[in-house]
Amino acid sequence: MRVSRRTVIAGAAAMPLIARAGILRAAEPDLSELRSITGAARPIDADERARRLSRAQALMKANNIGAVVIEPGSSMIYFTGVEWWRSERLTAVVLPVEGKPCIVTPFFEEPSVHETLAVPADIRVWQEDEDPLAIVAGFLYDRKLATQPIAIEESVRFFAFDGLRKVLPEARLVSANPVVRGCRMIKTPAELALMQIATDVTIAAYRWLHPRIEKGMRQQDVSALMSAATKKLGGSPEFSMCLIGESAAYPHGSKQPQTVDAGRIVLMDCGCTVHGYQSDVSRTWVHGGGANSEQRIVWDRVRRGQQIAFEAAQIGAPAGSVDDAVRRYYESLDYGPGYKLPGLSHRTGHGIGLDGHEPVNLVRGETTKLAPGMCFSDEPGIYIPGKFGVRLEDCFHMTEAGPRWFSQPPASIDRPVG
């Protein structure tokens, strides 16, 4: 699986805290007041997975696609439940336009694949001296699909694409986006419920953490406390980033060590998963309170920018128009223009679900129209190189009546976590 900046951050946050006089640095912080709040969470069930396959097959028919090929990752989990990793030994799922899926995997991995398989499937194995793409092709020939357009999920690696092209010379290989995105971008009530619980965990962890941050703590100390609280509350920590002072001016931080001190900005970007579905919440405050006038003004402007994005996110609006609305406001305050600094150097938001970042994005030029069930982050930060940055991030989902928050944005810099 790909390694992202969040994977690195999560790994750093998992490191044990070390002792330093006067500051909580215990390897096991006191979490006794916290309890899991995920007991009501229900994993995706067999009926929902059957509906996903039916939806995918309807989209295949509508787009004249014979089958979809998927490698391990979130799309494989979405359609089959199989939790696997990518290596030089191919494991793949083939979704045919009719009938049950096929899992192609190494012979000695079949028992392990069965452990998470959550749908009826035709499992075909390959031996070490065989070409796994030939096994895929054999399934397609058996289903009389080998001459139809075969759609490739967008994250499939080139060697698999190239190998399939060689064993299916008569087939036309096309993008699976109309099918995979067509399913995954529109969340069901069961998915929204899991995302809501994941968000509730992250907000609860912030509320526990905020009063426990002390002068002298390092960024990784704060992150570790957040991850520990998240786990105790029942979430699986996905990432926990803490940026202090000038490092907050760079959206993903810097390698320069920073410590908490009175009057310094603390920017946190944290999320977890519940049954695989993600949260993503950012908060910014000034340690010890007493924000100076510049910190307060920038925070208030980001808060207004976040609300402008939310108001612009209406059914039928192009996703890019949300980003445009925020930049018009920022440019009226002499930030930018566009993505230039000081100002907002990244997109206003991204899709979210099983992955922390999913298509489509709230970014300039994105023409996909907003529809019920789509989920996005709303995070129009302002970054001032050499000084500090402010980012507030809450996610929302689209309803027939417009956007609805998973978490309520904070009201002021003096009450940053609610």
Secondary structure by P-SEA (a helix, b strand, c coil): ccccaaaaaaaaaacbbbbccccccccccccccccccccccccccaaaaaaaaaaaaaaaaaacccbbbbccccccccccccccccccbbbbbbbccccbbbbbbccccccccccccccccbbbbbcccccaaaaaaaaaaaacccccbbbbcccccaaaaaaaaaacccbbbbbcccccccccccccaaaaaaaaaaaaaaaaaaaaccccccccccaaaaaaaaaaaaaaacccccbbbbbcccccccccccccbbbbcccbbbbbbbcccccccbbbbbbbbcccccccaaaaaaaaaaaaaaaaaaaacccccccaaaaaaaaaaaaaaccccccccccccccccccccccccccccccccccccccccbbbbbbbbbbbcccbbbbbbbbbbbcccccccccccccccccccc
